[in-house]
């Protein structure tokens, strides 16, 4: 099966209107016509009911085209993400183990000093 391409028109929302920093960044991106920064600052969403999410500001509309990758590639990427997470956990636990071993060594060194 070939990867699927879909296109939809959906509302574009500014989802953090209470953040002065995010609003300034969005305004700056609009002023500079920085398309990527604008897209990254917005959320694209349409509810089944057509309601606006609470507190979000509608900024306009977006025509979005998504070219879905194959299921095999999706699976490969999911496995790669899980392997990366596993590597992070292994590194974190190794660091924690080393810290505990250091504490044990310190305690044993103190015990040996007292006995001597």
Residue pairs with C-beta under 8 A, 6 or more apart in sequence:
1 70
1 71
3 67
3 68
3 69
3 70
4 67
4 68
5 65
5 66
5 67
5 68
6 65
6 66
6 68
7 63
7 64
7 65
7 66
8 46
8 63
8 64
9 61
9 62
9 63
9 64
10 44
10 45
10 46
10 61
10 62
10 64
11 44
11 45
11 46
11 52
11 58
11 60
11 61
11 62
12 42
12 43
12 44
12 58
12 59
12 60
12 61
12 62
13 42
13 43
13 44
13 45
13 52
13 53
13 56
13 57
13 58
13 59
14 22
14 23
14 26
14 41
14 42
14 43
14 56
14 57
14 59
15 42
15 43
15 53
15 55
15 56
16 22
16 23
17 23
17 55
17 56
17 57
18 55
22 41
25 37
25 41
26 38
26 41
26 42
29 37
29 38
29 41
30 38
42 59
42 62
43 56
44 62
44 64
45 53
47 53
52 58
68 74
69 77
